[in-house]
Amino acid sequence: MTAKTAHCVANGTDFMSLTRKDSYSGMRNGITRLIKSMESNKQDDFQKDMKRFEELYSRFSQQTDLSLNWSKINPPPTKNMEMYCDSEEIQLEEAREILNKLVVVKLNGGLGTSMGCKGPKSAISVRSDNTFLDLTVQQIEHLNKKYDTDVPLVLMNSFNTDEDTQKIIGKYKQVKVKIFTFNQSRFPRIIKESLLPLPKSKDDDPQSWYPPGHGDVYECFYKCGFLQKFLNAGRKYMFLSNIDNLGATVDLHILKSLIKRQNGEAPEFVMEVTDKTRADIKGGTLVEYNGKLRLLEIAQVAAEHVDEFKSVSKFKIFNTNNLWISLEAIKKVVEEKTLYMEIIVNNKTLDNGINVIQLETAAGAAIASFKRAIGINVPRKRFRPVKTTSDLLLVMSNLYTMKTGALEMSTKRSFPSVPLVKLGATFQKVKEFLARFASIPDMLELDHLTVSGDVTFGKGVVLKGTVIIIANHGSRIDIQSGSVLENKIVSGNMRILDH
């Protein structure tokens, strides 16, 4: 064993970094083969994607440690933080003026597979047979009709969602919304053991490829020509958000604070943050690092600091991924090649058992690349993501009312907090979830719901306070129609106990 080898074995981090460096030439050869597998007349766009992937892999191969120096992480300075304010009334003419400066971009690259659905996640019905996309279109149409404006809706699709999305948006032709689409990049998955690209040609199984996270939006928005198109049309800002966040509606007060800034120059980049709760301990947070605002994700935190990262007392806010960004500033950082986002290493095991690595970036991480960046602490209602059927139960319930595509907390609920809901594995898929409810329970007075095992709900069930329902293995619990459960524990043998 050589001295170098012995040192590598002793130090796992050094060993991994050296193997990554050594793999770079093999990765370059693999990428060259992929480009040559394309017909010559179609190589241009694919070659640009592969060049960006190679640049990302080059950074990955040279990094020795993806975590940040914990001692340099500080809370964001007060000068870079603002509190949300909606006290000022915005008149019709002023609203029209500022909306004419806006482009709405929704991240639409995800599939609904985690909830047991095929196709784009945006096509899942979430409320009164309306899908995520339906609700988004209704929101933009309402703005355009009310203020006689023409706010465009832009969808960033992935190769997984584009074909189905193109079919779906055909039904909106009579709606007063101009819808545009562009695709994010398609990168090759990396075989974990060899650090070589998984696909052998551009036509390989779609499982061999992946969309590289929503940080891809800036380059792709520029590359497809939309950035310049909207600048030429007089647009100034992009409002970027996840399509499954039902709280991410266009906010005129935030928009006005950007377009008609009273004090100093307008920010180039605004990240909406909200107060962290114990349900958000893994969410990225806004920090100061080396004199700049940075998005700190849990993947960047060394193991010995993870508990501190999750602390609600130290890190009080988290990123909603609702972002407001100057189009001119995006153009500048892309053209000057100063756009930098930390690499997120996503390890996966495919259905065929192959272990792969995906190198991804997050849109919010770009905040460090913009000169004038701030965070705005917004109400919790602007963060209503639907990631699981537990979230879906909440938005389908009478906790909310729906108006012009936007959800609002019911005035019948005595307090504004959202109940904590935890549904077990038998509710994980949307089809199974729907089959277990004859109707969605009344949840206006619910604080906490936990359901585990084979449980079904009849019609007109009312849940109040803390309700825990656990069916033991091999048992089944049917909550009868009209039942009112308030601070109850329902166990596997149907005993109902006061909680």
Secondary structure, DSSP 8 states (H G I E B T S, - for coil): --HHHHHHHH-HHHHHHHHHHHHHHHHHHHHHHHHHTS-GGGHHHHHHHHHHHHHHHHHHHH-S--S--GGGEE---GGGEEE----S---HHHHHHHHTTEEEEEEE--BSGGGT--SBGGGSEEETTEEHHHHHHHHHHHHHHHTT----EEEEE-TTTHHHHHHHGGGGTTSS--EEEEE---EE-EETTT-SBS-SSTTS-GGGEE---GGGHHHHHHHTTHHHHHHHTT--EEEEEETTBTT----HHHHHHHHT-SSSS--SEEEEEEE--GGGTTS-EEEEETTEEEEE-GGGS-GGGHHHHH-TTT--EEEEEEEEEEHHHHHHHHHTT------EEEEEE-TTS-EEEEEE--GGGGGGG-SSEEEEE--GGG--B--SHHHHHHHHSTTEEEETTEEEE-TTSSS----EEEE-GGG-SHHHHHHTBSS--EEEEEEEEEEESEEEE-TT-EEEEEEEEE--TT-EEEE-TT-EEEEEEE-TT--EEE-
